[in-house]
């Protein structure tokens, strides 16, 4: 018997747990066999389970995977977006494309691109509120807060040439979706901390203005996977493809102090 059934719940038996573990090992062996065949044929193939966060996954990762699928049609890509950190082993995920340098030491991480977040606001907002001159000014200004994955809500961890800083911010609007916060920022609702990739065109066009440019938040992009996949041909091919894709479409941009509200 594999399951215990009652009128209120169903639980797996000890025999069921063992069969489940065996099945997982069989599937893993099949994946490894396909990887070895891929090495021989020099053509990556098989299923690849990939995750990323909501906004970044839709805007950036999904187009990259579309390009990957065109170049390697024998790969079967299963892409999910999540607003939480996922246990790669227990949830059967092969590759996590994530933003941020806080990565568990038991995982393998390959940097795909260098990126950072900047503080910005619309000209309309800055016409109603004096631009912040120092970091502590943010505490008294409406800020647009995003909660994504495991980041502390309402606490912005920022870097400067002096070191690292943490500032508690508040505001009338918050969301767990970056694109919503981005639009609110364009609408003049407050100051946002957004990826340079997302706001570079808005800043160039004058629809947004970078504030406190001496402060930024690292937002490097990583491909993260478990150690047993270190020799996987399809992982290796996918990571290299994504690395070149990001280099081509998202050139590196260093934090700059050429905007308003220097934190001198």
Secondary structure, DSSP 8 states (H G I E B T S, - for coil): --EEE-SS-EEE-HHHHHHHHHHHHHHHHHHHHHHHHHHHHT---EEEEEEE-HHHIIIIIHHHHHHHHHH-TTEEEEEEE-SS---TTTTT-SEEEEESS---TTEEEEEEE--EEEEEE-HHHHHHS---SSGGGGGGS-EEEE--TT--TTEEEEEETTEEEEEE---S-EES-HHHHHHHHHTTS-EEEEEHHHHHHHHHHTSSEEBSTT-BEE--EEEEEEGGGTT-HHHHHHHHHHHHHHHHHS--------SBS---
